[in-house]
Amino acid sequence: MAKKAPVAYPSLTPAASPAPSSSPAVEHRARPPRMRDLADQVVLYLNPGGHKELKRFALGADRKVHDLLIEAVEEWATKRGIRAQMRVR
């Protein structure tokens, strides 16, 4: 089967692009660095029941699970004499 010829629109012409305005350039603020640019990612596998209880505790304490885990790692490191900073921000 032969292909049809493409449709032509001779009366249409491309619009001219708008001329650059002489208004001052918009000043963009520099974004702060993202967490993934500042930190190393670590994966932690938890038992589903333990994870659920951790989330429940965090909710009751009005805290994030991440903050509880960082606090636990910092406490563990302190007990072992590790002085490295664990929290990124």
N, CA, C and O atoms as a Tinker XYZ file with bonds, in Angstrom:
   356  protein
     1  N      0.835000   -1.170000    0.000000    73     2
     2  CA     0.000000    0.000000    0.000000    64     1     3
     3  C      0.885000    1.241000    0.000000    63     2     4     5
     4  O      1.825000    1.335000    0.790000    81     3
     5  N      0.594000    2.176000   -0.867000    73     3     6
     6  CA     1.407000    3.382000   -1.008000    64     5     7
     7  C      1.114000    4.357000    0.127000    63     6     8     9
     8  O     -0.020000    4.472000    0.591000    81     7
     9  N      2.169000    5.063000    0.569000    73     7    10
    10  CA     2.000000    6.063000    1.616000    64     9    11
    11  C      1.414000    7.331000    1.021000    63    10    12    13
    12  O      1.691000    7.668000   -0.130000    81    11
    13  N      0.614000    8.025000    1.791000    73    11    14
    14  CA     0.036000    9.293000    1.346000    64    13    15
    15  C      1.081000   10.382000    1.485000    63    14    16    17
    16  O      1.940000   10.331000    2.365000    81    15
    17  N      0.998000   11.350000    0.619000    73    15    18
    18  CA     1.906000   12.496000    0.689000    64    17    19
    19  C      1.551000   13.323000    1.920000    63    18    20    21
    20  O      0.372000   13.433000    2.258000    81    19
    21  N      2.542000   13.910000    2.601000    73    19    22
    22  CA     2.250000   14.720000    3.774000    64    21    23
    23  C      1.390000   15.925000    3.399000    63    22    24    25
    24  O      1.478000   16.445000    2.287000    81    23
    25  N      0.572000   16.352000    4.331000    73    23    26
    26  CA    -0.299000   17.503000    4.109000    64    25    27
    27  C      0.541000   18.761000    4.179000    63    26    28    29
    28  O      1.366000   18.914000    5.080000    81    27
    29  N      0.334000   19.665000    3.230000    73    27    30
    30  CA     1.059000   20.930000    3.210000    64    29    31
    31  C      0.099000   22.058000    3.566000    63    30    32    33
    32  O     -1.063000   22.052000    3.160000    81    31
    33  N      0.584000   22.998000    4.308000    73    31    34
    34  CA    -0.206000   24.165000    4.684000    64    33    35
    35  C      0.518000   25.407000    4.167000    63    34    36    37
    36  O      1.224000   26.065000    4.931000    81    35
    37  N      0.357000   25.737000    2.891000    73    35    38
    38  CA     1.112000   26.848000    2.307000    64    37    39
    39  C      0.735000   28.203000    2.889000    63    38    40    41
    40  O      1.548000   29.125000    2.838000    81    39
    41  N     -0.453000   28.358000    3.435000    73    39    42
    42  CA    -0.854000   29.672000    3.939000    64    41    43
    43  C     -0.296000   29.960000    5.334000    63    42    44    45
    44  O     -0.364000   31.093000    5.809000    81    43
    45  N      0.242000   28.961000    5.971000    73    43    46
    46  CA     0.790000   29.157000    7.311000    64    45    47
    47  C      2.281000   29.410000    7.246000    63    46    48    49
    48  O      3.004000   28.750000    6.500000    81    47
    49  N      2.732000   30.369000    8.033000    73    47    50
    50  CA     4.164000   30.655000    8.127000    64    49    51
    51  C      4.549000   30.632000    9.605000    63    50    52    53
    52  O      3.734000   30.967000   10.465000    81    51
    53  N      5.759000   30.247000    9.895000    73    51    54
    54  CA     6.177000   30.209000   11.305000    64    53    55
    55  C      6.164000   31.610000   11.906000    63    54    56    57
    56  O      6.538000   32.580000   11.246000    81    55
    57  N      5.740000   31.709000   13.139000    73    55    58
    58  CA     5.721000   32.989000   13.839000    64    57    59
    59  C      7.140000   33.409000   14.172000    63    58    60    61
    60  O      8.005000   32.577000   14.444000    81    59
    61  N      7.360000   34.692000   14.146000    73    59    62
    62  CA     8.679000   35.230000   14.486000    64    61    63
    63  C      8.863000   35.141000   15.994000    63    62    64    65
    64  O      7.923000   35.369000   16.755000    81    63
    65  N     10.075000   34.811000   16.419000    73    63    66
    66  CA    10.334000   34.729000   17.854000    64    65    67
    67  C     10.355000   36.139000   18.432000    63    66    68    69
    68  O     10.824000   37.070000   17.778000    81    67
    69  N      9.847000   36.304000   19.659000    73    67    70
    70  CA     9.815000   37.639000   20.255000    64    69    71
    71  C     11.218000   38.171000   20.499000    63    70    72    73
    72  O     12.141000   37.424000   20.822000    81    71
    73  N     11.350000   39.470000   20.337000    73    71    74
    74  CA    12.643000   40.123000   20.553000    64    73    75
    75  C     12.958000   40.119000   22.034000    63    74    76    77
    76  O     12.047000   40.242000   22.853000    81    75
    77  N     14.226000   39.980000   22.400000    73    75    78
    78  CA    14.583000   39.999000   23.818000    64    77    79
    79  C     14.219000   41.349000   24.426000    63    78    80    81
    80  O     14.457000   42.397000   23.826000    81    79
    81  N     13.642000   41.312000   25.614000    73    79    82
    82  CA    13.228000   42.557000   26.259000    64    81    83
    83  C     14.436000   43.253000   26.864000    63    82    84    85
    84  O     15.452000   42.631000   27.172000    81    83
    85  N     14.296000   44.542000   27.023000    73    83    86
    86  CA    15.397000   45.326000   27.591000    64    85    87
    87  C     15.236000   45.474000   29.097000    63    86    88    89
    88  O     15.980000   46.230000   29.722000    81    87
    89  N     14.269000   44.761000   29.696000    73    87    90
    90  CA    14.077000   44.842000   31.144000    64    89    91
    91  C     15.246000   44.146000   31.849000    63    90    92    93
    92  O     15.895000   43.268000   31.280000    81    91
    93  N     15.500000   44.546000   33.080000    73    91    94
    94  CA    16.630000   43.928000   33.801000    64    93    95
    95  C     16.389000   42.432000   34.007000    63    94    96    97
    96  O     15.253000   41.975000   34.133000    81    95
    97  N     17.467000   41.707000   34.035000    73    95    98
    98  CA    17.385000   40.252000   34.208000    64    97    99
    99  C     16.852000   39.910000   35.591000    63    98   100   101
   100  O     17.133000   40.609000   36.564000    81    99
   101  N     16.102000   38.859000   35.670000    73    99   102
   102  CA    15.576000   38.400000   36.949000    64   101   103
   103  C     16.721000   37.785000   37.735000    63   102   104   105
   104  O     17.462000   36.945000   37.226000    81   103
   105  N     16.856000   38.217000   38.985000    73   103   106
   106  CA    17.934000   37.702000   39.819000    64   105   107
   107  C     17.489000   36.391000   40.463000    63   106   108   109
   108  O     16.451000   36.343000   41.124000    81   107
   109  N     18.260000   35.348000   40.274000    73   107   110
   110  CA    17.949000   34.049000   40.857000    64   109   111
   111  C     18.822000   33.836000   42.078000    63   110   112   113
   112  O     20.032000   34.058000   42.049000    81   111
   113  N     18.184000   33.402000   43.147000    73   111   114
   114  CA    18.936000   33.102000   44.361000    64   113   115
   115  C     19.590000   31.738000   44.220000    63   114   116   117
   116  O     19.030000   30.815000   43.629000    81   115
   117  N     20.763000   31.637000   44.767000    73   115   118
   118  CA    21.457000   30.349000   44.751000    64   117   119
   119  C     20.748000   29.409000   45.722000    63   118   120   121
   120  O     20.461000   29.779000   46.861000    81   119
   121  N     20.473000   28.210000   45.269000    73   119   122
   122  CA    19.828000   27.221000   46.128000    64   121   123
   123  C     20.847000   26.632000   47.094000    63   122   124   125
   124  O     22.018000   26.462000   46.754000    81   123
   125  N     20.390000   26.327000   48.294000    73   123   126
   126  CA    21.315000   25.644000   49.209000    64   125   127
   127  C     21.596000   24.244000   48.685000    63   126   128   129
   128  O     20.765000   23.678000   47.975000    81   127
   129  N     22.734000   23.682000   49.015000    73   127   130
   130  CA    23.055000   22.337000   48.526000    64   129   131
   131  C     22.034000   21.322000   49.033000    63   130   132   133
   132  O     21.527000   21.437000   50.150000    81   131
   133  N     21.744000   20.345000   48.211000    73   131   134
   134  CA    20.783000   19.304000   48.588000    64   133   135
   135  C     21.445000   18.291000   49.508000    63   134   136   137
   136  O     22.665000   18.125000   49.506000    81   135
   137  N     20.609000   17.616000   50.295000    73   135   138
   138  CA    21.105000   16.632000   51.259000    64   137   139
   139  C     21.924000   15.558000   50.549000    63   138   140   141
   140  O     22.966000   15.135000   51.049000    81   139
   141  N     21.449000   15.115000   49.374000    73   139   142
   142  CA    22.158000   14.036000   48.682000    64   141   143
   143  C     23.532000   14.476000   48.175000    63   142   144   145
   144  O     24.385000   13.638000   47.878000    81   143
   145  N     23.746000   15.798000   48.075000    73   143   146
   146  CA    25.058000   16.289000   47.663000    64   145   147
   147  C     26.014000   16.379000   48.850000    63   146   148   149
   148  O     27.230000   16.442000   48.668000    81   147
   149  N     25.469000   16.385000   50.052000    73   147   150
   150  CA    26.288000   16.570000   51.251000    64   149   151
   151  C     26.529000   15.281000   52.041000    63   150   152   153
   152  O     27.481000   15.199000   52.817000    81   151
   153  N     25.676000   14.282000   51.849000    73   151   154
   154  CA    25.714000   13.101000   52.706000    64   153   155
   155  C     25.919000   11.828000   51.898000    63   154   156   157
   156  O     25.690000   11.793000   50.689000    81   155
   157  N     26.352000   10.794000   52.586000    73   155   158
   158  CA    26.409000    9.455000   52.007000    64   157   159
   159  C     25.131000    8.727000   52.397000    63   158   160   161
   160  O     24.678000    8.825000   53.538000    81   159
   161  N     24.562000    8.010000   51.466000    73   159   162
   162  CA    23.337000    7.269000   51.726000    64   161   163
   163  C     23.668000    5.920000   52.346000    63   162   164   165
   164  O     24.606000    5.242000   51.928000    81   163
   165  N     22.881000    5.541000   53.352000    73   163   166
   166  CA    23.051000    4.260000   54.037000    64   165   167
   167  C     21.691000    3.559000   54.049000    63   166   168   169
   168  O     20.659000    4.190000   54.274000    81   167
   169  N     21.704000    2.262000   53.805000    73   167   170
   170  CA    20.464000    1.485000   53.813000    64   169   171
   171  C     20.427000    0.653000   55.085000    63   170   172   173
   172  O     21.430000    0.064000   55.488000    81   171
   173  N     19.255000    0.615000   55.709000    73   171   174
   174  CA    19.058000   -0.144000   56.937000    64   173   175
   175  C     17.836000   -1.026000   56.757000    63   174   176   177
   176  O     16.749000   -0.529000   56.462000    81   175
   177  N     18.000000   -2.316000   56.929000    73   175   178
   178  CA    16.889000   -3.255000   56.812000    64   177   179
   179  C     16.400000   -3.595000   58.207000    63   178   180   181
   180  O     17.171000   -4.077000   59.037000    81   179
   181  N     15.119000   -3.347000   58.473000    73   179   182
   182  CA    14.523000   -3.618000   59.778000    64   181   183
   183  C     13.412000   -4.650000   59.655000    63   182   184   185
   184  O     12.787000   -4.785000   58.603000    81   183
   185  N     13.179000   -5.357000   60.715000    73   183   186
   186  CA    12.032000   -6.245000   60.799000    64   185   187
   187  C     10.780000   -5.378000   60.667000    63   186   188   189
   188  O     10.720000   -4.315000   61.285000    81   187
   189  N      9.777000   -5.791000   59.884000    73   187   190
   190  CA     8.585000   -4.966000   59.703000    64   189   191
   191  C      7.898000   -4.577000   61.014000    63   190   192   193
   192  O      7.414000   -3.453000   61.149000    81   191
   193  N      7.853000   -5.498000   61.976000    73   191   194
   194  CA     7.240000   -5.163000   63.262000    64   193   195
   195  C      8.031000   -4.105000   64.017000    63   194   196   197
   196  O      7.458000   -3.196000   64.618000    81   195
   197  N      9.355000   -4.233000   63.980000    73   195   198
   198  CA    10.207000   -3.244000   64.632000    64   197   199
   199  C     10.092000   -1.884000   63.969000    63   198   200   201
   200  O     10.070000   -0.854000   64.642000    81   199
   201  N     10.018000   -1.887000   62.643000    73   199   202
   202  CA     9.874000   -0.631000   61.907000    64   201   203
   203  C      8.553000    0.049000   62.250000    63   202   204   205
   204  O      8.494000    1.268000   62.414000    81   203
   205  N      7.492000   -0.756000   62.357000    73   203   206
   206  CA     6.181000   -0.212000   62.694000    64   205   207
   207  C      6.205000    0.426000   64.082000    63   206   208   209
   208  O      5.661000    1.513000   64.275000    81   207
   209  N      6.836000   -0.247000   65.050000    73   207   210
   210  CA     6.930000    0.303000   66.399000    64   209   211
   211  C      7.789000    1.568000   66.430000    63   210   212   213
   212  O      7.489000    2.510000   67.163000    81   211
   213  N      8.838000    1.581000   65.644000    73   211   214
   214  CA     9.690000    2.773000   65.561000    64   213   215
   215  C      8.895000    3.952000   65.004000    63   214   216   217
   216  O      8.997000    5.068000   65.512000    81   215
   217  N      8.105000    3.703000   63.959000    73   215   218
   218  CA     7.264000    4.762000   63.391000    64   217   219
   219  C      6.223000    5.232000   64.405000    63   218   220   221
   220  O      5.961000    6.429000   64.526000    81   219
   221  N      5.628000    4.278000   65.136000    73   219   222
   222  CA     4.631000    4.631000   66.146000    64   221   223
   223  C      5.263000    5.496000   67.236000    63   222   224   225
   224  O      4.671000    6.492000   67.652000    81   223
   225  N      6.459000    5.125000   67.704000    73   223   226
   226  CA     7.138000    5.905000   68.732000    64   225   227
   227  C      7.460000    7.301000   68.217000    63   226   228   229
   228  O      7.258000    8.290000   68.922000    81   227
   229  N      7.961000    7.380000   66.981000    73   227   230
   230  CA     8.311000    8.682000   66.392000    64   229   231
   231  C      7.071000    9.567000   66.294000    63   230   232   233
   232  O      7.141000   10.762000   66.582000    81   231
   233  N      5.950000    8.997000   65.895000    73   231   234
   234  CA     4.721000    9.767000   65.784000    64   233   235
   235  C      4.286000   10.291000   67.151000    63   234   236   237
   236  O      3.897000   11.452000   67.278000    81   235
   237  N      4.352000    9.440000   68.168000    73   235   238
   238  CA     3.974000    9.855000   69.517000    64   237   239
   239  C      4.909000   10.907000   70.088000    63   238   240   241
   240  O      4.484000   11.751000   70.878000    81   239
   241  N      6.163000   10.866000   69.703000    73   239   242
   242  CA     7.153000   11.826000   70.191000    64   241   243
   243  C      7.241000   13.058000   69.292000    63   242   244   245
   244  O      8.043000   13.956000   69.547000    81   243
   245  N      6.418000   13.103000   68.241000    73   243   246
   246  CA     6.423000   14.200000   67.267000    64   245   247
   247  C      7.818000   14.415000   66.682000    63   246   248   249
   248  O      8.323000   15.535000   66.607000    81   247
   249  N      8.416000   13.305000   66.274000    73   247   250
   250  CA     9.752000   13.338000   65.674000    64   249   251
   251  C      9.745000   12.487000   64.421000    63   250   252   253
   252  O      8.792000   11.753000   64.162000    81   251
   253  N     10.804000   12.589000   63.652000    73   251   254
   254  CA    10.956000   11.779000   62.448000    64   253   255
   255  C     11.759000   10.526000   62.784000    63   254   256   257
   256  O     12.642000   10.550000   63.642000    81   255
   257  N     11.438000    9.433000   62.094000    73   255   258
   258  CA    12.179000    8.188000   62.287000    64   257   259
   259  C     13.658000    8.420000   61.996000    63   258   260   261
   260  O     14.523000    7.897000   62.699000    81   259
   261  N     13.943000    9.195000   60.972000    73   259   262
   262  CA    15.335000    9.502000   60.603000    64   261   263
   263  C     16.080000   10.116000   61.786000    63   262   264   265
   264  O     17.218000    9.739000   62.067000    81   263
   265  N     15.444000   11.059000   62.478000    73   263   266
   266  CA    16.104000   11.706000   63.617000    64   265   267
   267  C     16.362000   10.718000   64.749000    63   266   268   269
   268  O     17.398000   10.788000   65.412000    81   267
   269  N     15.430000    9.802000   64.973000    73   267   270
   270  CA    15.640000    8.783000   66.015000    64   269   271
   271  C     16.812000    7.874000   65.656000    63   270   272   273
   272  O     17.617000    7.525000   66.519000    81   271
   273  N     16.905000    7.493000   64.394000    73   271   274
   274  CA    18.007000    6.625000   63.965000    64   273   275
   275  C     19.353000    7.354000   64.047000    63   274   276   277
   276  O     20.351000    6.767000   64.467000    81   275
   277  N     19.384000    8.618000   63.651000    73   275   278
   278  CA    20.627000    9.397000   63.762000    64   277   279
   279  C     21.037000    9.519000   65.225000    63   278   280   281
   280  O     22.213000    9.382000   65.560000    81   279
   281  N     20.060000    9.778000   66.094000    73   279   282
   282  CA    20.348000    9.876000   67.523000    64   281   283
   283  C     20.945000    8.570000   68.046000    63   282   284   285
   284  O     21.888000    8.592000   68.837000    81   283
   285  N     20.401000    7.439000   67.609000    73   283   286
   286  CA    20.920000    6.144000   68.041000    64   285   287
   287  C     22.347000    5.916000   67.541000    63   286   288   289
   288  O     23.187000    5.401000   68.279000    81   287
   289  N     22.620000    6.291000   66.314000    73   287   290
   290  CA    23.972000    6.127000   65.754000    64   289   291
   291  C     24.947000    7.040000   66.485000    63   290   292   293
   292  O     26.069000    6.630000   66.783000    81   291
   293  N     24.537000    8.275000   66.778000    73   291   294
   294  CA    25.411000    9.200000   67.506000    64   293   295
   295  C     25.720000    8.671000   68.909000    63   294   296   297
   296  O     26.857000    8.756000   69.372000    81   295
   297  N     24.705000    8.124000   69.579000    73   295   298
   298  CA    24.918000    7.565000   70.915000    64   297   299
   299  C     25.860000    6.360000   70.852000    63   298   300   301
   300  O     26.752000    6.223000   71.689000    81   299
   301  N     25.662000    5.500000   69.872000    73   299   302
   302  CA    26.528000    4.342000   69.683000    64   301   303
   303  C     27.974000    4.787000   69.450000    63   302   304   305
   304  O     28.904000    4.230000   70.034000    81   303
   305  N     28.154000    5.790000   68.595000    73   303   306
   306  CA    29.498000    6.262000   68.277000    64   305   307
   307  C     30.171000    6.887000   69.499000    63   306   308   309
   308  O     31.362000    6.679000   69.732000    81   307
   309  N     29.417000    7.643000   70.267000    73   307   310
   310  CA    29.971000    8.285000   71.464000    64   309   311
   311  C     30.446000    7.253000   72.477000    63   310   312   313
   312  O     31.507000    7.412000   73.081000    81   311
   313  N     29.665000    6.199000   72.662000    73   311   314
   314  CA    30.050000    5.139000   73.603000    64   313   315
   315  C     31.344000    4.457000   73.195000    63   314   316   317
   316  O     32.061000    3.934000   74.048000    81   315
   317  N     31.648000    4.454000   71.931000    73   315   318
   318  CA    32.846000    3.787000   71.432000    64   317   319
   319  C     33.995000    4.743000   71.133000    63   318   320   321
   320  O     35.013000    4.350000   70.563000    81   319
   321  N     33.818000    6.002000   71.525000    73   319   322
   322  CA    34.884000    6.982000   71.364000    64   321   323
   323  C     35.043000    7.508000   69.949000    63   322   324   325
   324  O     36.086000    8.066000   69.608000    81   323
   325  N     34.032000    7.340000   69.131000    73   323   326
   326  CA    34.077000    7.862000   67.753000    64   325   327
   327  C     33.600000    9.305000   67.791000    63   326   328   329
   328  O     32.478000    9.589000   68.212000    81   327
   329  N     34.452000   10.204000   67.351000    73   327   330
   330  CA    34.137000   11.629000   67.436000    64   329   331
   331  C     33.652000   12.232000   66.127000    63   330   332   333
   332  O     33.401000   13.436000   66.056000    81   331
   333  N     33.520000   11.435000   65.119000    73   331   334
   334  CA    33.101000   11.961000   63.809000    64   333   335
   335  C     31.667000   12.470000   63.878000    63   334   336   337
   336  O     30.823000   11.917000   64.583000    81   335
   337  N     31.419000   13.517000   63.140000    73   335   338
   338  CA    30.062000   14.073000   63.068000    64   337   339
   339  C     29.195000   13.137000   62.236000    63   338   340   341
   340  O     29.586000   12.742000   61.137000    81   339
   341  N     28.030000   12.781000   62.748000    73   339   342
   342  CA    27.139000   11.879000   62.044000    64   341   343
   343  C     26.026000   12.618000   61.311000    63   342   344   345
   344  O     25.672000   12.266000   60.186000    81   343
   345  N     25.480000   13.640000   61.952000    73   343   346
   346  CA    24.372000   14.398000   61.365000    64   345   347
   347  C     24.917000   15.388000   60.336000    63   346   348   349
   348  O     25.905000   16.078000   60.585000    81   347
   349  N     24.268000   15.448000   59.194000    73   347   350
   350  CA    24.740000   16.343000   58.139000    64   349   351
   351  C     24.370000   17.777000   58.434000    63   350   352   353
   352  O     25.210000   18.671000   58.334000    81   351
   353  N     23.124000   18.007000   58.796000    73   351   354
   354  CA    22.692000   19.388000   59.087000    64   353   355
   355  C     22.142000   19.471000   60.479000    63   354   356
   356  O     21.726000   20.544000   60.916000    81   355
